[in-house]
Amino acid sequence: RRQRQMCIRDRPWTNSKGADSMILLRWLRWLLRLKLLARLAPDMVSLLRCMLQCCEATLDMFSLIHGHGLFLQRPCATQLYVLIMRLLRGYKMLGRKALQVRVRGFVLKPKTHSLHHVAYSIKVQLQQGHALILNPEVGATEVNEDYIGRVSRLSRRVGVRLCDERVIQRVFLKTRALQRKRQMARN
């Protein structure tokens, strides 16, 4: 079988809801930590560390947002601003590195742009000296995602301890099926 060279149109992709995405991020964080233990070229170590920092910033950001009520105290809002900016800067750097190696990954999306607006709003409120800063969670709709869609159906069929594992397995199965379908369409 002839190996096909990666082209600029190829990119990682998943069609997942918020809860599924958090599970995938936790798995990716684990994998990146594992990979960083191996002997790698310095440029690869730099790339993987940046990816790990982005994963950790995202997970910490959502943990902070979901762990607070309607308002954030100034120290928490400051930490949230730092996490959002760390994520956005890392994502931008990963996009630049991906383009250098001709991989279509880390494409800037409207969601990253709107996330920067959230960070800017927090920064302005902090600069204006507000004692309490409105939690960005106030406008979120993902709370219902745990109760609808794939995760909901799956969680009713498997034990709580296996839910994360089963969701990840099914994402991989779906990804493989889509890869085979695309490969068959090309041939």
Disulfide bonds with the S-S distance in Angstrom:
none
